Amino acid sequence: MKVVIFGASGMVGQGALRESLLDPGVASVVTVGRSPSTASDPKLRHVVHADFGDLSPIAADLADADACFYCVGLSSAGLTEAQYTPVTHDYAVEAARVVGGTYVYVSSEGAGADSKTMWARVKGRTENELLALDRPVFVVRPGFIQPLHGITSRTRIYRYVYTWSSWLFPVLRKVAPKYVTTTELLGRAMLALAKGAHAERVLRSDEINRVAGAGSATTG
């Protein structure tokens, strides 16, 4: 498999990248970012590109992909809808236009096109447009994500929240499993979906965890 990852430097993207590099079924991984990556692996190649709104100049680098994971995240704090939309919607749609294979869009618990909350409305609209495409598309809606294996968020406030609340994750996994997953399980679930795992097209955390577990059992 050839996997293309957008947002590999973020918390979710780091998880997807780690699991892709560890998976023996993945032959090559291409990450796309605006600056050079520090990650290194024999099957990893990083493509530097400034304009995510137009991926045509790097289309050849992204060709023949079996899967595309759109993991680019952006905090909506202090942003208008016009400022939040390009990264969350426009760039995601452009990635789906250029990159083939199974497309997995990382959304969030609570997303919905009819929501009165700006970020949820934009993500929901993006989900609907992607799911309407004539190709394999999945939307993952994680709630609380526990970062594992030294993975951290690039957003300072998120790093603080995850560090402060780390003791809560074992409790939340028991009392609210629909809302809790990990960077490892999320990455494994994306790969399982790319390999044809049976799942709903919109996955909440409990379904993410189920698919990740089934995928691990299949691949060993």
HELIX and SHEET records of a PDB file:
HELIX    1   1 MET A   11  LEU A   22  1                                  12    
HELIX    2   2 SER A   56  ILE A   58  5                                   3    
HELIX    3   3 ALA A   59  LEU A   62  1                                   4    
HELIX    4   4 GLU A   81  THR A   85  1                                   5    
HELIX    5   5 PRO A   86  ASP A   90  3                                   5    
HELIX    6   6 TYR A   91  VAL A   98  1                                   8    
HELIX    7   7 MET A  118  LEU A  131  1                                  14    
HELIX    8   8 ARG A  156  TRP A  164  1                                   9    
HELIX    9   9 SER A  166  LEU A  168  5                                   3    
HELIX   10  10 PHE A  169  VAL A  175  1                                   7    
HELIX   11  11 PRO A  177  TYR A  179  5                                   3    
HELIX   12  12 THR A  183  ALA A  194  1                                  12    
HELIX   13  13 SER A  205  THR A  219  1                                  15    
SHEET    1   A 7 LEU A  44  VAL A  48  0                                        
SHEET    2   A 7 SER A  28  GLY A  33  1                                        
SHEET    3   A 7 LYS A   2  PHE A   6  1                                        
SHEET    4   A 7 ALA A  67  TYR A  70  1                                        
SHEET    5   A 7 THR A 102  VAL A 106  1                                        
SHEET    6   A 7 VAL A 137  ARG A 141  1                                        
SHEET    7   A 7 VAL A 202  ARG A 204  1                                        
SHEET    1   B 2 PHE A 144  GLN A 146  0                                        
SHEET    2   B 2 VAL A 180  THR A 182  1                                        
END                                                                             
